[in-house]
Amino acid sequence: MMDGKAAFLEKVRNSQLVAYSLEYFSSCFLDDKRLLKAVNMRLYNFKAEHRPETIQYVISWEDVPHDEGLSWQQFQVKVNRYLRDFLEELQTHSNVFEGPL
């Protein structure tokens, strides 16, 4: 377990590759917009004392503060925006790609 976002971003900077996969909130309607629910990341550091180091990290809807006045749909939109902003920031720190290595 890392001590927060700053510690995580430091690990990202030290990693050569960051792979991620996305999870979406489910809906019973096919025409609903797909909203992000979680980002699963795997950090690969190939320079760690001559041994490869792999770190897994998940950020999800449970990590986003829920405001009392928001409906569930509004909260889903907030989570989607938060996770998309997080992915944009992540792209500036390392070689990031979607999918398995």
JOUR-V17047 format. One record per run of one state. SS is the DSSP state (H for helix, E for strand, C for the rest). FROM is the first residue (numbers start at 1). TO is the last residue. If there is no record, write none. Layout:
# JOUR-V17047
{{SS | FROM | TO} {SS | FROM | TO}}
This chain:
# JOUR-V17047
{{C | 1 | 4} {H | 5 | 14} {C | 15 | 16} {E | 17 | 24} {C | 25 | 35} {E | 36 | 45} {C | 46 | 52} {E | 53 | 60} {H | 61 | 63} {C | 64 | 71} {H | 72 | 91} {C | 92 | 95} {E | 96 | 98} {C | 99 | 101}}
